[in-house]
Amino acid sequence: MVLSRFWLVIFIASIAFVVFGLFAGKSYTIDYVLSGKKDDPVLISEKYITQLPTYIADSITNSLTKTFVINNVKSDLDTTYILKNQTVKIYSGVQKSDGLLPTCKNSLIDLIIPLIAYLAFFCGIMELLIVSGASEKLAQRLSPMFAKIFPTVPKNHESVSYMTLNFAANFLGLDSAATPFGLKAMQSLQEINPDKDKASDAQIMFMCLHAAGLTLIPTSIIGYRAAENAANPADVMLPCIITSFIGTIAAFLIVGIKQKINFKSASLLIALITAIAAIVGLLFYINRLDLIGKNFFTGNLSGLMLIAIIGFALIFSFVNEKKFVAEDTTIFDTFVTGAKNGLQTGVKIFPYVMGMLVAISFFRNSGLFEMISNGISYIFSHLGVSKQITDSLPVAMLRPFSSGGSRGFMIDAMRTFGPDSFTGRLSAIFQCSAETTFYVIAVYFGSINVKNTRYTLSTMLLVDLVCVITAVLVAGWFF
């Protein structure tokens, strides 16, 4: 219900803002909101050539392309004059994101089709883990700890192994594998959900822990910093780990208090201490490496772990082939069956993804998001918050809505202020340490047709806020 209301609010508010801007003369056309593409120039006016200053009119007339560009200050956006059909069209600035129609198209071509491919492959691998008995063995080993975190999940339930694989994939930065594992976990938890229209306690806990985004190897962030010629692309890795770890602990505590989980459990404390010790140990090891060693380690660990998971599933299935024979199937046919299930899941979640992305696109292109973002930055700047922090806030604000949009702000911050500036580094930590909350909720709950997400959205946004505050503190400590 909360997600539905929020979706309606940002959509209707954006439409009202666009229409008001058109009739108030603040914008010349609304076509860009509907059919424009990201980074396209925005039409701001149209005049007859006789209405323009003489030097501009002469420059357009004498140009072979009938075009004139003003770019006196590099920090400002170009203003372009184009003579076409007896009038001069004036463009200034670029579009923030794709319009409504391109977003509908791209959400299918650029997002859903690749996602379906990932889902098909990894759901096939998961089916092998199920039939071979590997997931059951993993669930048995982890059930004592998970029983404390997810008390409503039966002992040795298959969802435990799916959640473990999801957390492991997120931990290693394997987004393409994390989503299929996560969707499978939600479907498995839905089977034991007494109220199919309402999110269960276990589903909420899983979603909030997933949203905290605990990451050991922020591979993509390191790659973007390397592309922008950072002196040490991996120097934000430790702040990213610390921020996401604190966010994960915050998510567990917030949901745990709500669900009255026993935090004094010995097995829970041992598991938590073990996780902290493992992370600290890895950090100490990575810190001892030189730059080339760090790049080699971070570049290969995630890939090796993914290959290990795939290899283990295939070898374990071969060793336990008799279980496939007992099910009157083969290893390959089992993989194909799982892949078909992944395909069906991808098709099922498409409307939820498209609906959310279109609303977010409209929100950004309307100018309403930019106005809110500037207003918040203005307030923070007058509260004494450093300009280096306020310059990076757009990344933090957009991250819950759009990974691509916040990534664009992050890259822009690195190019504007420098990848080794405080703003550039903080933007990278913001991008790494939070999740695309609204997209994730739409995909995960949409895949199981849960209408009432209860307090999931508010908790995930609170965790995002904790990550933002932690990122600022950690960045200030390190840089």
C-alpha positions in Angstrom: 0.0 0.0 0.0 2.8 2.4 0.9 4.7 1.7 -2.3 1.5 2.2 -4.3 0.8 5.6 -2.7 4.4 6.7 -3.2 4.2 5.7 -6.8 1.0 7.7 -7.3 2.4 10.7 -5.5 5.6 11.0 -7.5 3.8 10.4 -10.8 0.9 12.8 -10.2 3.2 15.5 -8.6 5.6 15.2 -11.6 2.7 15.5 -14.1 1.4 18.6 -12.3 4.9 20.1 -12.2 5.4 19.6 -15.9 2.0 21.1 -16.9 2.5 24.1 -14.5 5.9 24.7 -16.0 4.5 24.7 -19.5 1.7 27.2 -18.9 3.9 29.3 -16.6 6.4 29.7 -19.3 9.2 27.9 -17.5 9.5 25.3 -20.2 8.8 25.5 -23.9 7.8 22.0 -24.7 6.9 18.8 -22.8 7.7 16.5 -25.6 11.1 15.6 -24.1 9.3 14.2 -21.0 7.4 11.8 -23.2 9.8 10.8 -26.0 13.2 12.5 -25.3 16.3 10.5 -24.7 18.9 10.8 -22.0 21.6 13.5 -22.7 19.6 14.9 -25.7 19.6 18.7 -25.9 16.4 20.3 -24.5 14.4 22.7 -26.6 13.9 25.9 -24.6 12.6 28.3 -27.3 11.9 29.0 -30.9 12.2 32.3 -32.7 12.3 33.9 -36.1 15.8 34.7 -37.2 15.0 38.4 -37.3 14.2 38.3 -33.6 17.8 37.2 -32.7 20.8 39.5 -32.0 22.5 40.5 -35.2 25.8 38.6 -34.5 23.9 35.4 -33.8 21.7 35.7 -36.9 24.7 36.5 -39.1 26.6 33.5 -37.7 23.7 31.1 -38.4 23.2 32.5 -41.9 26.9 32.1 -42.8 27.2 28.6 -41.3 27.1 25.7 -43.7 25.2 23.7 -41.1 22.9 26.6 -40.2 24.0 26.1 -36.6 25.5 28.4 -34.0 26.8 27.3 -30.6 27.5 29.6 -27.6 29.9 28.1 -25.0 31.6 31.0 -23.4 31.9 29.4 -20.0 32.9 25.7 -19.9 31.1 25.1 -16.6 27.8 26.2 -18.2 25.7 24.2 -20.6 25.9 25.0 -24.3 23.2 27.1 -26.0 22.7 25.9 -29.6 20.8 27.8 -32.3 19.6 25.7 -35.3 17.9 27.3 -38.3 15.3 24.9 -39.6 12.1 25.5 -41.6 12.4 29.3 -41.5 12.6 29.4 -37.7 15.5 29.1 -35.2 15.2 26.4 -32.5 17.2 27.2 -29.4 18.5 24.3 -27.2 20.2 24.5 -23.9 21.1 21.8 -21.4 20.6 18.1 -21.7 17.9 15.7 -20.6 18.3 14.0 -17.2 17.0 10.6 -18.3 15.0 8.9 -21.0 11.4 10.0 -21.5 8.3 7.9 -20.8 8.2 6.1 -24.1 11.9 5.3 -24.4 11.9 4.2 -20.7 9.1 1.7 -21.5 11.2 0.3 -24.4 14.5 0.3 -22.7 13.2 -1.3 -19.5 12.4 -4.3 -21.7 15.4 -4.3 -24.0 18.2 -3.1 -21.7 17.0 -4.4 -18.4 14.4 -7.2 -18.5 15.8 -9.2 -21.4 19.3 -9.4 -19.8 17.7 -10.0 -16.4 15.7 -12.9 -17.9 18.9 -14.4 -19.3 20.6 -14.2 -15.9 17.5 -15.6 -14.2 17.3 -18.5 -16.7 20.9 -19.5 -16.2 21.1 -19.2 -12.4 17.7 -20.7 -11.8 18.9 -23.6 -13.8 21.9 -23.9 -11.5 19.7 -23.6 -8.5 17.5 -26.4 -9.7 20.6 -28.6 -9.8 21.4 -27.7 -6.2 17.8 -28.6 -5.2 17.5 -32.0 -6.9 21.1 -33.0 -6.0 20.4 -32.3 -2.3 23.1 -29.6 -2.0 20.7 -26.9 -0.9 19.2 -29.2 1.7 22.7 -29.9 3.2 23.5 -26.1 3.2 20.1 -25.4 4.9 20.8 -28.0 7.6 24.2 -26.5 8.4 22.9 -22.9 8.6 19.5 -23.6 10.2 20.7 -23.1 13.9 21.8 -19.5 13.1 19.0 -18.7 10.6 16.4 -19.9 13.1 17.3 -17.0 15.4 17.2 -14.4 12.6 14.1 -16.0 10.9 12.2 -17.7 13.7 9.1 -18.3 11.5 11.1 -20.3 8.9 11.0 -24.1 9.6 14.2 -25.9 10.4 16.2 -27.0 7.3 13.8 -25.1 4.9 15.2 -24.6 1.4 14.8 -20.8 1.6 17.8 -20.8 4.0 20.1 -22.0 1.2 18.7 -19.5 -1.3 19.1 -16.6 1.1 22.6 -17.7 1.9 23.5 -17.7 -1.8 21.9 -14.3 -2.3 23.9 -12.8 0.6 27.1 -14.4 -0.6 26.5 -13.0 -4.2 25.9 -9.5 -2.8 28.9 -9.8 -0.6 31.1 -10.5 -3.6 29.5 -7.9 -5.8 27.9 -10.5 -8.1 24.7 -8.6 -8.9 23.8 -10.8 -11.8 23.7 -13.9 -9.5 22.3 -12.2 -6.5 18.9 -11.3 -8.1 18.0 -14.9 -9.2 19.0 -16.2 -5.8 17.0 -13.5 -4.0 13.9 -14.1 -6.2 14.1 -17.8 -5.5 14.4 -17.1 -1.8 11.3 -14.9 -1.9 9.3 -17.5 -3.7 10.4 -20.1 -1.2 9.4 -17.9 1.7 6.1 -17.2 0.0 5.2 -20.9 0.2 5.2 -20.8 4.0 3.6 -17.3 4.2 0.1 -17.7 5.8 -1.2 -14.5 4.2 -0.2 -14.5 0.5 -1.1 -10.8 0.0 0.9 -9.6 2.9 4.7 -9.6 3.4 5.7 -12.1 6.2 8.2 -11.3 8.9 10.8 -13.5 7.3 10.4 -11.8 3.9 10.7 -8.3 5.5 13.9 -9.3 7.3 15.4 -10.8 4.2 14.5 -7.8 2.1 16.0 -5.3 4.6 19.2 -7.3 5.0 19.5 -7.6 1.2 18.9 -3.8 0.8 21.8 -3.0 3.2 24.0 -4.3 0.4 26.9 -5.7 2.5 29.7 -5.8 -0.1 33.3 -7.0 0.2 34.5 -6.4 -3.4 32.9 -3.2 -4.9 34.2 -4.2 -8.3 32.1 -1.7 -10.4 33.0 1.2 -8.1 36.7 0.4 -8.5 36.2 0.2 -12.2 34.5 3.5 -12.5 37.2 5.2 -10.4 39.9 3.6 -12.5 38.2 4.9 -15.7 38.3 8.4 -14.2 42.1 8.0 -13.6 42.0 7.9 -9.8 45.4 7.7 -8.2 44.3 4.6 -6.2 41.0 3.3 -7.5 40.6 0.8 -4.6 41.1 3.4 -1.8 37.3 3.6 -1.2 37.0 -0.2 -0.8 37.5 -0.2 3.0 35.0 2.7 3.6 32.5 1.0 1.4 32.8 -2.3 3.4 32.5 -0.5 6.7 29.5 1.6 5.6 27.6 -1.4 4.1 28.4 -3.5 7.2 27.0 -0.9 9.6 24.0 -0.6 7.3 23.4 -4.3 7.5 23.7 -4.3 11.3 21.3 -1.4 11.5 18.8 -3.3 9.3 19.0 -6.3 11.5 18.5 -4.3 14.7 15.6 -2.2 13.3 13.7 -5.2 12.0 14.7 -7.4 14.9 13.3 -5.0 17.4 10.1 -4.7 15.5 9.9 -8.5 15.3 11.0 -9.1 18.9 14.0 -11.2 18.0 16.2 -12.5 20.9 19.5 -10.7 20.4 21.1 -12.5 23.4 21.2 -15.9 21.6 24.6 -17.5 21.8 24.6 -18.9 18.3 23.6 -15.5 16.9 26.4 -13.7 18.8 28.9 -16.3 17.6 27.8 -15.9 14.0 28.0 -12.1 14.2 31.5 -12.2 15.8 32.6 -14.7 13.2 31.4 -12.5 10.4 33.1 -9.5 11.8 36.4 -11.4 12.3 36.3 -12.7 8.8 35.7 -9.3 7.3 38.5 -7.7 9.5 40.9 -10.5 8.5 40.2 -10.0 4.8 40.7 -6.3 5.2 44.0 -6.7 6.9 45.1 -9.1 4.1 44.0 -6.7 1.4 45.6 -3.7 3.1 49.0 -5.5 3.0 48.9 -5.8 -0.8 50.4 -3.2 -3.1 48.2 -1.5 -5.8 48.8 -4.2 -8.4 48.1 -6.9 -5.8 44.9 -5.2 -4.7 43.7 -4.8 -8.3 44.5 -8.5 -9.0 42.8 -9.7 -5.8 39.7 -7.6 -6.2 39.4 -8.3 -9.9 39.5 -12.1 -9.6 38.0 -13.0 -6.2 34.4 -12.4 -7.3 34.8 -14.2 -10.6 36.5 -17.2 -9.0 33.8 -17.5 -6.4 31.1 -17.4 -9.1 32.9 -20.1 -11.0 33.3 -22.1 -7.8 29.5 -22.0 -7.2 28.8 -23.2 -10.8 31.5 -25.8 -10.7 30.3 -27.1 -7.3 26.7 -27.4 -8.5 27.7 -29.4 -11.6 30.2 -31.7 -9.8 27.9 -32.3 -6.8 25.1 -33.1 -9.3 27.3 -35.6 -11.1 28.3 -37.3 -7.9 24.7 -37.6 -6.8 23.3 -38.4 -10.3 21.3 -41.3 -8.8 19.0 -38.7 -7.3 18.2 -37.3 -10.8 17.6 -40.9 -12.0 15.2 -41.4 -9.1 13.3 -38.2 -10.2 13.1 -39.7 -13.7 15.2 -36.9 -15.2 18.8 -36.0 -16.1 21.2 -33.3 -15.0 20.8 -31.3 -18.2 17.0 -31.6 -18.2 16.9 -30.4 -14.6 18.9 -27.4 -15.6 16.5 -26.7 -18.5 13.5 -27.0 -16.1 15.0 -24.5 -13.7 15.9 -22.1 -16.6 12.3 -22.2 -17.8 11.1 -21.2 -14.3 13.6 -18.3 -14.4 12.2 -17.2 -17.8 8.6 -17.2 -16.4 9.8 -15.2 -13.3 11.4 -12.6 -15.6 8.2 -12.1 -17.7 6.2 -11.9 -14.5 8.2 -9.0 -12.9 8.4 -6.9 -16.1 5.2 -4.8 -15.5 6.4 -4.0 -11.9 9.8 -2.9 -13.1 8.5 -0.9 -16.0 5.9 0.9 -13.9 8.4 2.0 -11.3 11.1 3.0 -13.8 8.6 5.1 -15.8 7.5 7.0 -12.7 11.1 7.6 -11.7 12.0 8.8 -15.2 9.0 11.2 -15.1 10.1 12.4 -11.7 13.6 13.3 -12.9 12.7 14.9 -16.2 10.0 17.0 -14.7 12.6 19.0 -12.8 10.8 18.3 -9.5 13.6 16.0 -8.3 16.2 18.6 -9.1 14.3 21.3 -7.3 13.9 19.1 -4.2 17.6 18.1 -4.3 18.7 21.7 -4.6 16.4 22.7 -1.8 17.8 20.0 0.5 21.4 20.9 -0.4 20.6 24.6 0.3 19.2 23.7 3.7 22.2 21.6 4.6 24.7 24.2 3.4 23.0 26.8 5.7 23.2 24.3 8.6 27.0 24.4 8.3 27.4 21.2 6.3 30.5 21.3 4.0 29.9 22.1 0.3 32.0 18.9 -0.4 29.2 16.9 1.2 26.3 18.8 -0.3 27.8 18.4 -3.8 27.6 14.6 -3.4 24.1 14.5 -1.9 22.4 14.0 -5.3 24.0 10.6 -5.5 22.6 9.6 -2.1 19.2 11.0 -2.9 18.8 9.3 -6.2 20.3 5.9 -5.2 17.0 4.5 -3.7 15.2 5.4 -7.0 17.7 4.6 -9.8 21.0 2.9 -9.8 21.7 4.3 -13.3 20.7 7.8 -12.3 22.8 7.9 -9.2 25.7 6.3 -11.1 25.5 9.2 -13.6 25.7 11.7 -10.7 28.7 9.8 -9.3 30.6 9.9 -12.5 29.7 13.6 -13.0 30.9 14.4 -9.5 34.2 12.6 -10.2 34.7 14.5 -13.5 33.7 17.8 -12.0 35.6 17.7 -8.7 38.1 15.0 -9.4 38.0 11.2 -8.6 40.4 11.8 -5.6 38.5 14.8 -4.2 36.4 14.3 -1.1 33.2 14.8 -3.1 34.3 12.2 -5.7 35.2 9.6 -3.1 32.1 10.2 -1.0 29.9 9.9 -4.1 31.5 6.5 -4.8 30.8 5.3 -1.2 27.2 6.5 -1.5 26.8 4.5 -4.7 28.2 1.4 -3.2 26.6 1.3 0.3 22.9 1.4 -0.5 20.4 -0.3 -2.7 17.9 0.8 -5.3 15.1 0.5 -2.8 12.0 1.1 -4.9 13.3 -1.0 -7.8 14.1 -3.9 -5.5 10.7 -3.8 -3.7 8.9 -3.7 -7.1 10.9 -6.7 -8.4 11.0 -8.9 -5.4 7.4 -8.4 -4.1 6.1 -8.2 -7.7 7.5 -11.7 -8.4 5.3 -13.2 -5.7 2.3 -10.8 -6.1 2.5 -9.4 -2.5 0.4 -6.3 -2.3 0.9 -5.2 1.3 4.6 -4.8 2.0 3.9 -3.6 5.6 6.8 -1.7 7.0 9.4 -2.9 4.5 9.7 0.4 2.5 10.0 2.7 5.6 12.6 0.4 7.1 14.7 0.2 3.9 14.6 3.9 3.5 15.7 4.3 7.2 18.6 1.9 6.5 19.5 4.0 3.4 19.6 7.1 5.7 21.9 5.2 8.1 24.2 4.3 5.3 24.3 8.0 4.1 25.2 9.3 7.6 27.7 6.5 8.1 29.3 7.2 4.6 29.8 10.9 5.5 31.4 10.0 8.9 33.6 7.2 7.4 34.7 9.3 4.5 35.6 12.2 6.8 37.6 9.7 8.9 39.5 8.2 6.0 39.9 11.2 3.7 
